[in-house]
């Protein structure tokens, strides 16, 4: 990291705006020179974004469980990471369920989820940068839960089985 950050200074670039342009040029050159590698990198980062595990940057959220029973109950990574390992699949299904809804509020929430996710993919996929996405994802997760509850209430077993199968498949992924 320190070597990367030092590159502009070694190239004689001192101003912060010029340092930023230096990295933008390097990034665009990489994308142009190695588009398949870039696409593979974005796919891997997309998987990391949707993965349930909380990726640390400078703080490990799982470490808090060493000293707190409450933290151990609220966040863990055994089989399925909790809570994001359950929130993300529910939210993805909720996003799909609302895709044709043109209500401005729903469209705005979808736009936020997609654009913020894209911004995280371009930089660091870590727990602390993913966190602002969670409240919006919880809305879509609740949408899925309400949809499943409605199917149960109506005794619509076939759609429920299909929805549950999709949810299980997305969770396993």
Rosetta constraint file for C-alpha pairs under 8 A:
AtomPair CA 1 CA 5 HARMONIC 6.17 0.50
AtomPair CA 2 CA 6 HARMONIC 6.05 0.50
AtomPair CA 3 CA 7 HARMONIC 6.45 0.50
AtomPair CA 6 CA 10 HARMONIC 6.27 0.50
AtomPair CA 7 CA 11 HARMONIC 6.30 0.50
AtomPair CA 8 CA 12 HARMONIC 6.40 0.50
AtomPair CA 8 CA 13 HARMONIC 5.10 0.50
AtomPair CA 8 CA 14 HARMONIC 7.26 0.50
AtomPair CA 8 CA 19 HARMONIC 5.69 0.50
AtomPair CA 8 CA 22 HARMONIC 6.73 0.50
AtomPair CA 9 CA 13 HARMONIC 4.99 0.50
AtomPair CA 9 CA 14 HARMONIC 5.93 0.50
AtomPair CA 13 CA 18 HARMONIC 6.47 0.50
AtomPair CA 13 CA 19 HARMONIC 6.23 0.50
AtomPair CA 14 CA 18 HARMONIC 7.09 0.50
AtomPair CA 14 CA 19 HARMONIC 6.88 0.50
AtomPair CA 15 CA 19 HARMONIC 6.24 0.50
AtomPair CA 16 CA 20 HARMONIC 6.23 0.50
AtomPair CA 17 CA 21 HARMONIC 6.32 0.50
AtomPair CA 18 CA 22 HARMONIC 6.13 0.50
AtomPair CA 19 CA 23 HARMONIC 6.53 0.50
AtomPair CA 20 CA 24 HARMONIC 6.29 0.50
AtomPair CA 21 CA 25 HARMONIC 6.08 0.50
AtomPair CA 22 CA 26 HARMONIC 6.29 0.50
AtomPair CA 23 CA 27 HARMONIC 6.02 0.50
AtomPair CA 24 CA 28 HARMONIC 6.12 0.50
AtomPair CA 25 CA 29 HARMONIC 6.05 0.50
AtomPair CA 26 CA 30 HARMONIC 6.18 0.50
AtomPair CA 27 CA 31 HARMONIC 6.24 0.50
AtomPair CA 28 CA 32 HARMONIC 6.13 0.50
AtomPair CA 29 CA 33 HARMONIC 5.94 0.50
AtomPair CA 30 CA 34 HARMONIC 5.72 0.50
AtomPair CA 30 CA 35 HARMONIC 7.60 0.50
AtomPair CA 30 CA 38 HARMONIC 7.62 0.50
AtomPair CA 31 CA 35 HARMONIC 5.06 0.50
AtomPair CA 31 CA 38 HARMONIC 5.82 0.50
AtomPair CA 34 CA 38 HARMONIC 6.20 0.50
AtomPair CA 35 CA 39 HARMONIC 6.09 0.50
AtomPair CA 36 CA 40 HARMONIC 6.14 0.50
AtomPair CA 37 CA 41 HARMONIC 6.11 0.50
AtomPair CA 38 CA 42 HARMONIC 6.18 0.50
AtomPair CA 39 CA 43 HARMONIC 6.17 0.50
AtomPair CA 40 CA 44 HARMONIC 6.19 0.50
AtomPair CA 41 CA 45 HARMONIC 6.14 0.50
AtomPair CA 42 CA 46 HARMONIC 5.95 0.50
AtomPair CA 42 CA 121 HARMONIC 6.69 0.50
AtomPair CA 42 CA 122 HARMONIC 7.88 0.50
AtomPair CA 43 CA 47 HARMONIC 6.26 0.50
AtomPair CA 44 CA 48 HARMONIC 6.27 0.50
AtomPair CA 45 CA 49 HARMONIC 6.05 0.50
AtomPair CA 45 CA 121 HARMONIC 5.89 0.50
AtomPair CA 45 CA 125 HARMONIC 6.61 0.50
AtomPair CA 46 CA 50 HARMONIC 6.35 0.50
AtomPair CA 46 CA 121 HARMONIC 6.51 0.50
AtomPair CA 47 CA 51 HARMONIC 5.83 0.50
AtomPair CA 48 CA 125 HARMONIC 6.68 0.50
AtomPair CA 49 CA 117 HARMONIC 7.73 0.50
AtomPair CA 49 CA 120 HARMONIC 7.95 0.50
AtomPair CA 49 CA 121 HARMONIC 7.41 0.50
AtomPair CA 49 CA 125 HARMONIC 5.89 0.50
AtomPair CA 49 CA 126 HARMONIC 7.73 0.50
AtomPair CA 49 CA 130 HARMONIC 7.32 0.50
AtomPair CA 50 CA 88 HARMONIC 6.21 0.50
AtomPair CA 51 CA 84 HARMONIC 7.68 0.50
AtomPair CA 51 CA 85 HARMONIC 6.46 0.50
AtomPair CA 51 CA 88 HARMONIC 7.78 0.50
AtomPair CA 52 CA 77 HARMONIC 7.88 0.50
AtomPair CA 52 CA 80 HARMONIC 6.93 0.50
AtomPair CA 52 CA 81 HARMONIC 4.87 0.50
AtomPair CA 52 CA 82 HARMONIC 6.84 0.50
AtomPair CA 52 CA 83 HARMONIC 7.34 0.50
AtomPair CA 52 CA 84 HARMONIC 4.73 0.50
AtomPair CA 52 CA 85 HARMONIC 3.58 0.50
AtomPair CA 52 CA 86 HARMONIC 7.31 0.50
AtomPair CA 52 CA 88 HARMONIC 7.22 0.50
AtomPair CA 53 CA 77 HARMONIC 6.29 0.50
AtomPair CA 53 CA 81 HARMONIC 5.38 0.50
AtomPair CA 53 CA 82 HARMONIC 7.82 0.50
AtomPair CA 53 CA 84 HARMONIC 7.18 0.50
AtomPair CA 53 CA 85 HARMONIC 6.91 0.50
AtomPair CA 54 CA 61 HARMONIC 7.22 0.50
AtomPair CA 54 CA 84 HARMONIC 7.89 0.50
AtomPair CA 54 CA 126 HARMONIC 6.75 0.50
AtomPair CA 54 CA 127 HARMONIC 4.97 0.50
AtomPair CA 55 CA 60 HARMONIC 7.57 0.50
AtomPair CA 55 CA 125 HARMONIC 7.36 0.50
AtomPair CA 55 CA 126 HARMONIC 4.73 0.50
AtomPair CA 55 CA 127 HARMONIC 5.22 0.50
AtomPair CA 56 CA 60 HARMONIC 4.93 0.50
AtomPair CA 56 CA 61 HARMONIC 7.06 0.50
AtomPair CA 56 CA 126 HARMONIC 5.78 0.50
AtomPair CA 56 CA 127 HARMONIC 6.09 0.50
AtomPair CA 56 CA 128 HARMONIC 7.74 0.50
AtomPair CA 57 CA 126 HARMONIC 6.15 0.50
AtomPair CA 57 CA 127 HARMONIC 7.61 0.50
AtomPair CA 57 CA 128 HARMONIC 7.69 0.50
AtomPair CA 60 CA 64 HARMONIC 7.64 0.50
AtomPair CA 61 CA 65 HARMONIC 7.91 0.50
AtomPair CA 61 CA 75 HARMONIC 7.96 0.50
AtomPair CA 62 CA 66 HARMONIC 7.72 0.50
AtomPair CA 62 CA 71 HARMONIC 7.98 0.50
AtomPair CA 62 CA 72 HARMONIC 7.78 0.50
AtomPair CA 62 CA 75 HARMONIC 6.86 0.50
AtomPair CA 62 CA 76 HARMONIC 6.68 0.50
AtomPair CA 63 CA 67 HARMONIC 7.90 0.50
AtomPair CA 64 CA 68 HARMONIC 6.25 0.50
AtomPair CA 64 CA 71 HARMONIC 6.18 0.50
AtomPair CA 64 CA 72 HARMONIC 7.63 0.50
AtomPair CA 65 CA 69 HARMONIC 6.33 0.50
AtomPair CA 65 CA 70 HARMONIC 7.52 0.50
AtomPair CA 65 CA 71 HARMONIC 4.85 0.50
AtomPair CA 65 CA 72 HARMONIC 4.43 0.50
AtomPair CA 65 CA 75 HARMONIC 7.77 0.50
AtomPair CA 66 CA 72 HARMONIC 7.58 0.50
AtomPair CA 68 CA 72 HARMONIC 6.34 0.50
AtomPair CA 69 CA 73 HARMONIC 6.26 0.50
AtomPair CA 70 CA 74 HARMONIC 6.18 0.50
AtomPair CA 71 CA 75 HARMONIC 5.88 0.50
AtomPair CA 72 CA 76 HARMONIC 6.24 0.50
AtomPair CA 74 CA 82 HARMONIC 7.15 0.50
AtomPair CA 74 CA 83 HARMONIC 7.12 0.50
AtomPair CA 75 CA 81 HARMONIC 7.54 0.50
AtomPair CA 75 CA 82 HARMONIC 5.34 0.50
AtomPair CA 75 CA 83 HARMONIC 6.14 0.50
AtomPair CA 76 CA 81 HARMONIC 5.67 0.50
AtomPair CA 76 CA 82 HARMONIC 5.30 0.50
AtomPair CA 76 CA 83 HARMONIC 7.60 0.50
AtomPair CA 77 CA 81 HARMONIC 3.96 0.50
AtomPair CA 77 CA 82 HARMONIC 6.18 0.50
AtomPair CA 80 CA 85 HARMONIC 5.70 0.50
AtomPair CA 80 CA 86 HARMONIC 7.53 0.50
AtomPair CA 81 CA 85 HARMONIC 4.67 0.50
AtomPair CA 81 CA 86 HARMONIC 7.43 0.50
AtomPair CA 82 CA 86 HARMONIC 6.37 0.50
AtomPair CA 83 CA 87 HARMONIC 6.21 0.50
AtomPair CA 84 CA 88 HARMONIC 5.67 0.50
AtomPair CA 85 CA 89 HARMONIC 7.00 0.50
AtomPair CA 85 CA 171 HARMONIC 7.05 0.50
AtomPair CA 86 CA 90 HARMONIC 6.40 0.50
AtomPair CA 86 CA 171 HARMONIC 7.01 0.50
AtomPair CA 87 CA 91 HARMONIC 5.93 0.50
AtomPair CA 87 CA 137 HARMONIC 6.96 0.50
AtomPair CA 87 CA 138 HARMONIC 6.52 0.50
AtomPair CA 87 CA 141 HARMONIC 6.04 0.50
AtomPair CA 88 CA 92 HARMONIC 6.07 0.50
AtomPair CA 88 CA 137 HARMONIC 6.94 0.50
AtomPair CA 88 CA 141 HARMONIC 7.49 0.50
AtomPair CA 89 CA 93 HARMONIC 6.29 0.50
AtomPair CA 89 CA 141 HARMONIC 7.72 0.50
AtomPair CA 89 CA 167 HARMONIC 6.39 0.50
AtomPair CA 89 CA 170 HARMONIC 5.58 0.50
AtomPair CA 89 CA 171 HARMONIC 5.33 0.50
AtomPair CA 90 CA 94 HARMONIC 6.13 0.50
AtomPair CA 90 CA 140 HARMONIC 7.07 0.50
AtomPair CA 90 CA 141 HARMONIC 4.40 0.50
AtomPair CA 90 CA 142 HARMONIC 7.63 0.50
AtomPair CA 90 CA 144 HARMONIC 5.92 0.50
AtomPair CA 90 CA 145 HARMONIC 7.44 0.50
AtomPair CA 90 CA 167 HARMONIC 6.83 0.50
AtomPair CA 91 CA 95 HARMONIC 6.01 0.50
AtomPair CA 91 CA 137 HARMONIC 5.19 0.50
AtomPair CA 91 CA 138 HARMONIC 6.60 0.50
AtomPair CA 91 CA 139 HARMONIC 7.47 0.50
AtomPair CA 91 CA 140 HARMONIC 4.56 0.50
AtomPair CA 91 CA 141 HARMONIC 4.02 0.50
AtomPair CA 91 CA 142 HARMONIC 7.68 0.50
AtomPair CA 91 CA 143 HARMONIC 7.91 0.50
AtomPair CA 91 CA 144 HARMONIC 7.06 0.50
AtomPair CA 92 CA 96 HARMONIC 6.33 0.50
AtomPair CA 92 CA 140 HARMONIC 7.41 0.50
AtomPair CA 92 CA 141 HARMONIC 7.56 0.50
AtomPair CA 93 CA 97 HARMONIC 6.13 0.50
AtomPair CA 93 CA 140 HARMONIC 7.74 0.50
AtomPair CA 93 CA 141 HARMONIC 7.51 0.50
AtomPair CA 93 CA 144 HARMONIC 6.31 0.50
AtomPair CA 93 CA 166 HARMONIC 7.94 0.50
AtomPair CA 93 CA 167 HARMONIC 6.85 0.50
AtomPair CA 94 CA 98 HARMONIC 6.19 0.50
AtomPair CA 94 CA 140 HARMONIC 4.55 0.50
AtomPair CA 94 CA 141 HARMONIC 5.70 0.50
AtomPair CA 94 CA 142 HARMONIC 7.67 0.50
AtomPair CA 94 CA 143 HARMONIC 5.55 0.50
AtomPair CA 94 CA 144 HARMONIC 4.80 0.50
AtomPair CA 95 CA 99 HARMONIC 5.98 0.50
AtomPair CA 95 CA 110 HARMONIC 7.10 0.50
AtomPair CA 95 CA 140 HARMONIC 6.02 0.50
AtomPair CA 97 CA 144 HARMONIC 7.53 0.50
AtomPair CA 98 CA 106 HARMONIC 7.49 0.50
AtomPair CA 101 CA 106 HARMONIC 7.10 0.50
AtomPair CA 101 CA 107 HARMONIC 7.42 0.50
AtomPair CA 102 CA 106 HARMONIC 7.07 0.50
AtomPair CA 102 CA 107 HARMONIC 6.18 0.50
AtomPair CA 103 CA 107 HARMONIC 6.12 0.50
AtomPair CA 104 CA 108 HARMONIC 5.98 0.50
AtomPair CA 105 CA 109 HARMONIC 6.27 0.50
AtomPair CA 106 CA 110 HARMONIC 6.15 0.50
AtomPair CA 107 CA 111 HARMONIC 6.04 0.50
AtomPair CA 108 CA 112 HARMONIC 6.13 0.50
AtomPair CA 109 CA 113 HARMONIC 6.19 0.50
AtomPair CA 109 CA 136 HARMONIC 6.53 0.50
AtomPair CA 110 CA 114 HARMONIC 6.18 0.50
AtomPair CA 111 CA 115 HARMONIC 5.98 0.50
AtomPair CA 112 CA 116 HARMONIC 5.71 0.50
AtomPair CA 112 CA 136 HARMONIC 7.99 0.50
AtomPair CA 113 CA 117 HARMONIC 5.95 0.50
AtomPair CA 113 CA 133 HARMONIC 6.43 0.50
AtomPair CA 113 CA 136 HARMONIC 6.76 0.50
AtomPair CA 113 CA 137 HARMONIC 7.33 0.50
AtomPair CA 114 CA 118 HARMONIC 6.19 0.50
AtomPair CA 115 CA 119 HARMONIC 6.27 0.50
AtomPair CA 116 CA 120 HARMONIC 6.33 0.50
AtomPair CA 116 CA 133 HARMONIC 7.00 0.50
AtomPair CA 117 CA 121 HARMONIC 6.23 0.50
AtomPair CA 117 CA 130 HARMONIC 7.79 0.50
AtomPair CA 117 CA 133 HARMONIC 7.43 0.50
AtomPair CA 118 CA 122 HARMONIC 6.36 0.50
AtomPair CA 119 CA 123 HARMONIC 6.63 0.50
AtomPair CA 120 CA 124 HARMONIC 5.77 0.50
AtomPair CA 120 CA 125 HARMONIC 5.72 0.50
AtomPair CA 120 CA 129 HARMONIC 6.65 0.50
AtomPair CA 120 CA 130 HARMONIC 6.98 0.50
AtomPair CA 121 CA 125 HARMONIC 6.13 0.50
AtomPair CA 124 CA 129 HARMONIC 7.09 0.50
AtomPair CA 125 CA 129 HARMONIC 6.63 0.50
AtomPair CA 125 CA 130 HARMONIC 6.82 0.50
AtomPair CA 126 CA 130 HARMONIC 6.14 0.50
AtomPair CA 127 CA 131 HARMONIC 6.07 0.50
AtomPair CA 130 CA 134 HARMONIC 7.09 0.50
AtomPair CA 133 CA 137 HARMONIC 6.25 0.50
AtomPair CA 134 CA 138 HARMONIC 6.00 0.50
AtomPair CA 135 CA 139 HARMONIC 6.68 0.50
AtomPair CA 136 CA 140 HARMONIC 6.78 0.50
AtomPair CA 137 CA 141 HARMONIC 6.03 0.50
AtomPair CA 138 CA 142 HARMONIC 6.00 0.50
AtomPair CA 139 CA 143 HARMONIC 6.27 0.50
AtomPair CA 140 CA 144 HARMONIC 6.43 0.50
AtomPair CA 141 CA 145 HARMONIC 6.31 0.50
AtomPair CA 142 CA 146 HARMONIC 6.04 0.50
AtomPair CA 143 CA 147 HARMONIC 6.13 0.50
AtomPair CA 144 CA 148 HARMONIC 6.15 0.50
AtomPair CA 145 CA 149 HARMONIC 6.08 0.50
AtomPair CA 146 CA 150 HARMONIC 6.03 0.50
AtomPair CA 147 CA 151 HARMONIC 6.33 0.50
AtomPair CA 148 CA 152 HARMONIC 6.31 0.50
AtomPair CA 148 CA 160 HARMONIC 6.48 0.50
AtomPair CA 148 CA 163 HARMONIC 7.52 0.50
AtomPair CA 149 CA 153 HARMONIC 6.08 0.50
AtomPair CA 150 CA 154 HARMONIC 6.10 0.50
AtomPair CA 151 CA 155 HARMONIC 5.87 0.50
AtomPair CA 151 CA 156 HARMONIC 5.05 0.50
AtomPair CA 151 CA 157 HARMONIC 7.14 0.50
AtomPair CA 151 CA 159 HARMONIC 7.21 0.50
AtomPair CA 151 CA 160 HARMONIC 5.85 0.50
AtomPair CA 152 CA 156 HARMONIC 6.24 0.50
AtomPair CA 152 CA 157 HARMONIC 7.12 0.50
AtomPair CA 152 CA 160 HARMONIC 7.01 0.50
AtomPair CA 156 CA 160 HARMONIC 6.11 0.50
AtomPair CA 157 CA 161 HARMONIC 5.97 0.50
AtomPair CA 158 CA 162 HARMONIC 6.19 0.50
AtomPair CA 159 CA 163 HARMONIC 5.95 0.50
AtomPair CA 160 CA 164 HARMONIC 5.91 0.50
AtomPair CA 161 CA 165 HARMONIC 6.00 0.50
AtomPair CA 162 CA 166 HARMONIC 6.27 0.50
AtomPair CA 163 CA 167 HARMONIC 6.12 0.50
AtomPair CA 164 CA 168 HARMONIC 6.04 0.50
AtomPair CA 165 CA 169 HARMONIC 6.09 0.50
AtomPair CA 166 CA 170 HARMONIC 6.14 0.50
AtomPair CA 167 CA 171 HARMONIC 6.07 0.50
AtomPair CA 168 CA 172 HARMONIC 6.08 0.50
AtomPair CA 169 CA 173 HARMONIC 6.19 0.50
